[in-house]
Structures are given as structure tokens and as C-alpha cells.
Amino acid sequence: MPYWPRERYLELAPRYWARTRARLVAEEMKLPLGPITVPPPFPAEEQRATS
């Protein structure tokens, strides 16, 4: 996904995808192609809890 920050690629992994997908803009996801608004990163304590 060219719009996603490289240091956050792990959020796109199957293990985290449902959580990441829930944070994406629904209208953007309806389109077959187009830019995606990248949500802000999860808070640090939340990232550690899910690792």
C-alpha cells in the first residue's frame, strides 16, 4: 500500500488487519482504487499490549 508509512507496515498484517481496517474511512474503502487516509498510529501502550 503506497500510502502507508513503512515503519507501520505491521498494522497491515493479518493478525492486526481487523483492528486497522476498523479505523479506515469507510467511503474510501468502497472505491476499487484511490488514496487511503492513514489513521494516526495506535498509542504506544496499546501497541505493546497487542504485540
N, CA, C and O atoms as a Maestro MAE file, in Angstrom:
{
 s_m_m2io_version
 :::
 2.0.0
}

f_m_ct {
 s_m_title
 :::
 protein
 m_atom[204] {
  # First column is atom index #
  i_m_mmod_type
  r_m_x_coord
  r_m_y_coord
  r_m_z_coord
  i_m_residue_number
  s_m_chain_name
  s_m_pdb_residue_name
  s_m_pdb_atom_name
  i_m_atomic_number
  :::
  1 25 0.857 -1.159 0.000 1 A "MET " " N  " 7
  2 3 0.000 0.000 0.000 1 A "MET " " CA " 6
  3 2 0.910 1.230 0.000 1 A "MET " " C  " 6
  4 15 1.571 1.503 1.002 1 A "MET " " O  " 8
  5 25 0.954 1.969 -1.096 2 A "PRO " " N  " 7
  6 3 1.917 3.065 -1.216 2 A "PRO " " CA " 6
  7 2 1.686 4.228 -0.258 2 A "PRO " " C  " 6
  8 15 2.596 5.030 -0.047 2 A "PRO " " O  " 8
  9 25 0.525 4.339 0.313 3 A "TYR " " N  " 7
  10 3 0.228 5.470 1.194 3 A "TYR " " CA " 6
  11 2 0.586 5.189 2.643 3 A "TYR " " C  " 6
  12 15 0.638 6.106 3.462 3 A "TYR " " O  " 8
  13 25 0.830 3.936 2.959 4 A "TRP " " N  " 7
  14 3 1.048 3.546 4.354 4 A "TRP " " CA " 6
  15 2 2.498 3.782 4.747 4 A "TRP " " C  " 6
  16 15 3.401 3.408 3.999 4 A "TRP " " O  " 8
  17 25 2.747 4.395 5.907 5 A "PRO " " N  " 7
  18 3 4.132 4.617 6.346 5 A "PRO " " CA " 6
  19 2 4.872 3.283 6.522 5 A "PRO " " C  " 6
  20 15 4.356 2.347 7.132 5 A "PRO " " O  " 8
  21 25 6.052 3.223 5.992 6 A "ARG " " N  " 7
  22 3 6.850 1.993 6.012 6 A "ARG " " CA " 6
  23 2 7.052 1.450 7.431 6 A "ARG " " C  " 6
  24 15 7.024 0.236 7.634 6 A "ARG " " O  " 8
  25 25 7.250 2.315 8.388 7 A "GLU " " N  " 7
  26 3 7.501 1.871 9.763 7 A "GLU " " CA " 6
  27 2 6.240 1.314 10.434 7 A "GLU " " C  " 6
  28 15 6.305 0.815 11.557 7 A "GLU " " O  " 8
  29 25 5.103 1.399 9.752 8 A "ARG " " N  " 7
  30 3 3.841 0.896 10.321 8 A "ARG " " CA " 6
  31 2 3.249 -0.250 9.501 8 A "ARG " " C  " 6
  32 15 2.067 -0.558 9.653 8 A "ARG " " O  " 8
  33 25 4.033 -0.881 8.647 9 A "TYR " " N  " 7
  34 3 3.536 -1.980 7.804 9 A "TYR " " CA " 6
  35 2 2.965 -3.137 8.627 9 A "TYR " " C  " 6
  36 15 2.070 -3.839 8.157 9 A "TYR " " O  " 8
  37 25 3.456 -3.340 9.821 10 A "LEU " " N  " 7
  38 3 2.970 -4.438 10.656 10 A "LEU " " CA " 6
  39 2 1.461 -4.326 10.904 10 A "LEU " " C  " 6
  40 15 0.790 -5.341 11.089 10 A "LEU " " O  " 8
  41 25 0.928 -3.110 10.910 11 A "GLU " " N  " 7
  42 3 -0.513 -2.908 11.115 11 A "GLU " " CA " 6
  43 2 -1.333 -3.530 9.986 11 A "GLU " " C  " 6
  44 15 -2.529 -3.767 10.158 11 A "GLU " " O  " 8
  45 25 -0.719 -3.796 8.845 12 A "LEU " " N  " 7
  46 3 -1.414 -4.374 7.694 12 A "LEU " " CA " 6
  47 2 -1.363 -5.901 7.696 12 A "LEU " " C  " 6
  48 15 -1.985 -6.541 6.847 12 A "LEU " " O  " 8
  49 25 -0.634 -6.485 8.632 13 A "ALA " " N  " 7
  50 3 -0.524 -7.943 8.721 13 A "ALA " " CA " 6
  51 2 -1.871 -8.557 9.116 13 A "ALA " " C  " 6
  52 15 -2.669 -7.910 9.794 13 A "ALA " " O  " 8
  53 25 -2.128 -9.795 8.698 14 A "PRO " " N  " 7
  54 3 -3.405 -10.436 9.029 14 A "PRO " " CA " 6
  55 2 -3.756 -10.386 10.519 14 A "PRO " " C  " 6
  56 15 -4.923 -10.219 10.874 14 A "PRO " " O  " 8
  57 25 -2.774 -10.526 11.374 15 A "ARG " " N  " 7
  58 3 -3.033 -10.518 12.823 15 A "ARG " " CA " 6
  59 2 -3.662 -9.204 13.284 15 A "ARG " " C  " 6
  60 15 -4.482 -9.206 14.203 15 A "ARG " " O  " 8
  61 25 -3.295 -8.090 12.665 16 A "TYR " " N  " 7
  62 3 -3.765 -6.770 13.093 16 A "TYR " " CA " 6
  63 2 -4.753 -6.140 12.121 16 A "TYR " " C  " 6
  64 15 -5.257 -5.048 12.382 16 A "TYR " " O  " 8
  65 25 -5.041 -6.808 11.001 17 A "TRP " " N  " 7
  66 3 -5.829 -6.188 9.943 17 A "TRP " " CA " 6
  67 2 -7.222 -5.762 10.393 17 A "TRP " " C  " 6
  68 15 -7.638 -4.653 10.058 17 A "TRP " " O  " 8
  69 25 -7.957 -6.577 11.128 18 A "ALA " " N  " 7
  70 3 -9.325 -6.225 11.539 18 A "ALA " " CA " 6
  71 2 -9.321 -4.932 12.347 18 A "ALA " " C  " 6
  72 15 -10.182 -4.071 12.166 18 A "ALA " " O  " 8
  73 25 -8.369 -4.812 13.213 19 A "ARG " " N  " 7
  74 3 -8.249 -3.611 14.044 19 A "ARG " " CA " 6
  75 2 -7.885 -2.387 13.195 19 A "ARG " " C  " 6
  76 15 -8.425 -1.299 13.399 19 A "ARG " " O  " 8
  77 25 -6.984 -2.571 12.263 20 A "THR " " N  " 7
  78 3 -6.580 -1.482 11.376 20 A "THR " " CA " 6
  79 2 -7.727 -1.106 10.451 20 A "THR " " C  " 6
  80 15 -8.015 0.076 10.266 20 A "THR " " O  " 8
  81 25 -8.383 -2.102 9.871 21 A "ARG " " N  " 7
  82 3 -9.484 -1.864 8.924 21 A "ARG " " CA " 6
  83 2 -10.608 -1.067 9.576 21 A "ARG " " C  " 6
  84 15 -11.226 -0.227 8.922 21 A "ARG " " O  " 8
  85 25 -10.878 -1.314 10.834 22 A "ALA " " N  " 7
  86 3 -11.937 -0.606 11.559 22 A "ALA " " CA " 6
  87 2 -11.644 0.888 11.676 22 A "ALA " " C  " 6
  88 15 -12.562 1.681 11.884 22 A "ALA " " O  " 8
  89 25 -10.400 1.273 11.547 23 A "ARG " " N  " 7
  90 3 -10.012 2.680 11.689 23 A "ARG " " CA " 6
  91 2 -9.948 3.428 10.362 23 A "ARG " " C  " 6
  92 15 -9.759 4.644 10.349 23 A "ARG " " O  " 8
  93 25 -10.102 2.720 9.248 24 A "LEU " " N  " 7
  94 3 -10.036 3.358 7.933 24 A "LEU " " CA " 6
  95 2 -11.371 4.003 7.575 24 A "LEU " " C  " 6
  96 15 -12.416 3.600 8.087 24 A "LEU " " O  " 8
  97 25 -11.337 4.999 6.701 25 A "VAL " " N  " 7
  98 3 -12.536 5.714 6.263 25 A "VAL " " CA " 6
  99 2 -13.356 4.789 5.363 25 A "VAL " " C  " 6
  100 15 -12.881 4.352 4.314 25 A "VAL " " O  " 8
  101 25 -14.579 4.497 5.776 26 A "ALA " " N  " 7
  102 3 -15.436 3.544 5.053 26 A "ALA " " CA " 6
  103 2 -15.667 3.955 3.602 26 A "ALA " " C  " 6
  104 15 -15.647 3.102 2.714 26 A "ALA " " O  " 8
  105 25 -15.883 5.221 3.349 27 A "GLU " " N  " 7
  106 3 -16.139 5.695 1.980 27 A "GLU " " CA " 6
  107 2 -14.933 5.456 1.070 27 A "GLU " " C  " 6
  108 15 -15.103 5.128 -0.104 27 A "GLU " " O  " 8
  109 25 -13.742 5.614 1.591 28 A "GLU " " N  " 7
  110 3 -12.534 5.369 0.792 28 A "GLU " " CA " 6
  111 2 -12.386 3.883 0.468 28 A "GLU " " C  " 6
  112 15 -11.897 3.525 -0.603 28 A "GLU " " O  " 8
  113 25 -12.803 3.029 1.379 29 A "MET " " N  " 7
  114 3 -12.661 1.589 1.178 29 A "MET " " CA " 6
  115 2 -13.669 1.043 0.170 29 A "MET " " C  " 6
  116 15 -13.483 -0.060 -0.343 29 A "MET " " O  " 8
  117 25 -14.722 1.784 -0.122 30 A "LYS " " N  " 7
  118 3 -15.723 1.349 -1.103 30 A "LYS " " CA " 6
  119 2 -15.200 1.467 -2.534 30 A "LYS " " C  " 6
  120 15 -15.675 0.770 -3.431 30 A "LYS " " O  " 8
  121 25 -14.231 2.339 -2.742 31 A "LEU " " N  " 7
  122 3 -13.677 2.561 -4.076 31 A "LEU " " CA " 6
  123 2 -12.682 1.459 -4.432 31 A "LEU " " C  " 6
  124 15 -11.918 1.021 -3.571 31 A "LEU " " O  " 8
  125 25 -12.678 1.002 -5.692 32 A "PRO " " N  " 7
  126 3 -11.734 -0.047 -6.077 32 A "PRO " " CA " 6
  127 2 -10.280 0.435 -6.074 32 A "PRO " " C  " 6
  128 15 -9.367 -0.348 -5.810 32 A "PRO " " O  " 8
  129 25 -10.067 1.707 -6.362 33 A "LEU " " N  " 7
  130 3 -8.729 2.309 -6.363 33 A "LEU " " CA " 6
  131 2 -8.830 3.719 -5.814 33 A "LEU " " C  " 6
  132 15 -9.872 4.366 -5.914 33 A "LEU " " O  " 8
  133 25 -7.749 4.180 -5.240 34 A "GLY " " N  " 7
  134 3 -7.720 5.553 -4.771 34 A "GLY " " CA " 6
  135 2 -6.892 5.689 -3.510 34 A "GLY " " C  " 6
  136 15 -6.463 4.699 -2.918 34 A "GLY " " O  " 8
  137 25 -6.676 6.919 -3.113 35 A "PRO " " N  " 7
  138 3 -5.871 7.151 -1.910 35 A "PRO " " CA " 6
  139 2 -6.614 6.716 -0.646 35 A "PRO " " C  " 6
  140 15 -7.843 6.681 -0.603 35 A "PRO " " O  " 8
  141 25 -5.852 6.395 0.350 36 A "ILE " " N  " 7
  142 3 -6.374 5.992 1.653 36 A "ILE " " CA " 6
  143 2 -5.839 6.976 2.687 36 A "ILE " " C  " 6
  144 15 -4.650 7.294 2.693 36 A "ILE " " O  " 8
  145 25 -6.711 7.451 3.551 37 A "THR " " N  " 7
  146 3 -6.282 8.308 4.652 37 A "THR " " CA " 6
  147 2 -5.722 7.398 5.739 37 A "THR " " C  " 6
  148 15 -6.442 6.568 6.294 37 A "THR " " O  " 8
  149 25 -4.456 7.553 6.037 38 A "VAL " " N  " 7
  150 3 -3.809 6.724 7.053 38 A "VAL " " CA " 6
  151 2 -4.181 7.276 8.423 38 A "VAL " " C  " 6
  152 15 -3.924 8.445 8.709 38 A "VAL " " O  " 8
  153 25 -4.788 6.440 9.281 39 A "PRO " " N  " 7
  154 3 -5.142 6.915 10.617 39 A "PRO " " CA " 6
  155 2 -3.883 7.131 11.452 39 A "PRO " " C  " 6
  156 15 -2.820 6.605 11.123 39 A "PRO " " O  " 8
  157 25 -3.999 7.899 12.521 40 A "PRO " " N  " 7
  158 3 -2.824 8.086 13.378 40 A "PRO " " CA " 6
  159 2 -2.405 6.746 13.985 40 A "PRO " " C  " 6
  160 15 -3.226 5.835 14.095 40 A "PRO " " O  " 8
  161 25 -1.150 6.620 14.375 41 A "PRO " " N  " 7
  162 3 -0.698 5.356 14.969 41 A "PRO " " CA " 6
  163 2 -1.417 5.092 16.288 41 A "PRO " " C  " 6
  164 15 -1.901 6.014 16.943 41 A "PRO " " O  " 8
  165 25 -1.475 3.825 16.661 42 A "PHE " " N  " 7
  166 3 -2.042 3.461 17.953 42 A "PHE " " CA " 6
  167 2 -1.152 4.039 19.046 42 A "PHE " " C  " 6
  168 15 0.057 4.173 18.853 42 A "PHE " " O  " 8
  169 25 -1.736 4.382 20.194 43 A "PRO " " N  " 7
  170 3 -0.896 4.842 21.311 43 A "PRO " " CA " 6
  171 2 0.127 3.764 21.671 43 A "PRO " " C  " 6
  172 15 -0.137 2.574 21.495 43 A "PRO " " O  " 8
  173 25 1.274 4.169 22.165 44 A "ALA " " N  " 7
  174 3 2.378 3.243 22.452 44 A "ALA " " CA " 6
  175 2 1.954 2.117 23.387 44 A "ALA " " C  " 6
  176 15 2.326 0.967 23.156 44 A "ALA " " O  " 8
  177 25 1.192 2.408 24.429 45 A "GLU " " N  " 7
  178 3 0.799 1.359 25.374 45 A "GLU " " CA " 6
  179 2 -0.138 0.344 24.712 45 A "GLU " " C  " 6
  180 15 -0.122 -0.832 25.075 45 A "GLU " " O  " 8
  181 25 -0.944 0.776 23.758 46 A "GLU " " N  " 7
  182 3 -1.834 -0.126 23.034 46 A "GLU " " CA " 6
  183 2 -1.032 -1.017 22.091 46 A "GLU " " C  " 6
  184 15 -1.367 -2.188 21.916 46 A "GLU " " O  " 8
  185 25 0.017 -0.481 21.486 47 A "GLN " " N  " 7
  186 3 0.861 -1.258 20.582 47 A "GLN " " CA " 6
  187 2 1.580 -2.358 21.351 47 A "GLN " " C  " 6
  188 15 1.677 -3.487 20.870 47 A "GLN " " O  " 8
  189 25 2.079 -2.044 22.533 48 A "ARG " " N  " 7
  190 3 2.783 -3.043 23.344 48 A "ARG " " CA " 6
  191 2 1.837 -4.147 23.797 48 A "ARG " " C  " 6
  192 15 2.228 -5.313 23.850 48 A "ARG " " O  " 8
  193 25 0.597 -3.794 24.123 49 A "ALA " " N  " 7
  194 3 -0.373 -4.765 24.636 49 A "ALA " " CA " 6
  195 2 -0.772 -5.787 23.587 49 A "ALA " " C  " 6
  196 15 -1.118 -6.917 23.932 49 A "ALA " " O  " 8
  197 25 -0.731 -5.415 22.310 50 A "THR " " N  " 7
  198 3 -1.161 -6.333 21.255 50 A "THR " " CA " 6
  199 2 -0.007 -7.081 20.618 50 A "THR " " C  " 6
  200 15 -0.236 -7.950 19.777 50 A "THR " " O  " 8
  201 25 1.212 -6.774 20.986 51 A "SER " " N  " 7
  202 3 2.373 -7.431 20.366 51 A "SER " " CA " 6
  203 2 2.550 -8.832 20.878 51 A "SER " " C  " 6
  204 15 3.477 -9.528 20.464 51 A "SER " " O  " 8
  :::
 }
 m_bond[203] {
  # First column is bond index #
  i_m_from
  i_m_to
  i_m_order
  :::
  1 1 2 1
  2 2 3 1
  3 3 4 2
  4 3 5 1
  5 5 6 1
  6 6 7 1
  7 7 8 2
  8 7 9 1
  9 9 10 1
  10 10 11 1
  11 11 12 2
  12 11 13 1
  13 13 14 1
  14 14 15 1
  15 15 16 2
  16 15 17 1
  17 17 18 1
  18 18 19 1
  19 19 20 2
  20 19 21 1
  21 21 22 1
  22 22 23 1
  23 23 24 2
  24 23 25 1
  25 25 26 1
  26 26 27 1
  27 27 28 2
  28 27 29 1
  29 29 30 1
  30 30 31 1
  31 31 32 2
  32 31 33 1
  33 33 34 1
  34 34 35 1
  35 35 36 2
  36 35 37 1
  37 37 38 1
  38 38 39 1
  39 39 40 2
  40 39 41 1
  41 41 42 1
  42 42 43 1
  43 43 44 2
  44 43 45 1
  45 45 46 1
  46 46 47 1
  47 47 48 2
  48 47 49 1
  49 49 50 1
  50 50 51 1
  51 51 52 2
  52 51 53 1
  53 53 54 1
  54 54 55 1
  55 55 56 2
  56 55 57 1
  57 57 58 1
  58 58 59 1
  59 59 60 2
  60 59 61 1
  61 61 62 1
  62 62 63 1
  63 63 64 2
  64 63 65 1
  65 65 66 1
  66 66 67 1
  67 67 68 2
  68 67 69 1
  69 69 70 1
  70 70 71 1
  71 71 72 2
  72 71 73 1
  73 73 74 1
  74 74 75 1
  75 75 76 2
  76 75 77 1
  77 77 78 1
  78 78 79 1
  79 79 80 2
  80 79 81 1
  81 81 82 1
  82 82 83 1
  83 83 84 2
  84 83 85 1
  85 85 86 1
  86 86 87 1
  87 87 88 2
  88 87 89 1
  89 89 90 1
  90 90 91 1
  91 91 92 2
  92 91 93 1
  93 93 94 1
  94 94 95 1
  95 95 96 2
  96 95 97 1
  97 97 98 1
  98 98 99 1
  99 99 100 2
  100 99 101 1
  101 101 102 1
  102 102 103 1
  103 103 104 2
  104 103 105 1
  105 105 106 1
  106 106 107 1
  107 107 108 2
  108 107 109 1
  109 109 110 1
  110 110 111 1
  111 111 112 2
  112 111 113 1
  113 113 114 1
  114 114 115 1
  115 115 116 2
  116 115 117 1
  117 117 118 1
  118 118 119 1
  119 119 120 2
  120 119 121 1
  121 121 122 1
  122 122 123 1
  123 123 124 2
  124 123 125 1
  125 125 126 1
  126 126 127 1
  127 127 128 2
  128 127 129 1
  129 129 130 1
  130 130 131 1
  131 131 132 2
  132 131 133 1
  133 133 134 1
  134 134 135 1
  135 135 136 2
  136 135 137 1
  137 137 138 1
  138 138 139 1
  139 139 140 2
  140 139 141 1
  141 141 142 1
  142 142 143 1
  143 143 144 2
  144 143 145 1
  145 145 146 1
  146 146 147 1
  147 147 148 2
  148 147 149 1
  149 149 150 1
  150 150 151 1
  151 151 152 2
  152 151 153 1
  153 153 154 1
  154 154 155 1
  155 155 156 2
  156 155 157 1
  157 157 158 1
  158 158 159 1
  159 159 160 2
  160 159 161 1
  161 161 162 1
  162 162 163 1
  163 163 164 2
  164 163 165 1
  165 165 166 1
  166 166 167 1
  167 167 168 2
  168 167 169 1
  169 169 170 1
  170 170 171 1
  171 171 172 2
  172 171 173 1
  173 173 174 1
  174 174 175 1
  175 175 176 2
  176 175 177 1
  177 177 178 1
  178 178 179 1
  179 179 180 2
  180 179 181 1
  181 181 182 1
  182 182 183 1
  183 183 184 2
  184 183 185 1
  185 185 186 1
  186 186 187 1
  187 187 188 2
  188 187 189 1
  189 189 190 1
  190 190 191 1
  191 191 192 2
  192 191 193 1
  193 193 194 1
  194 194 195 1
  195 195 196 2
  196 195 197 1
  197 197 198 1
  198 198 199 1
  199 199 200 2
  200 199 201 1
  201 201 202 1
  202 202 203 1
  203 203 204 2
  :::
 }
}
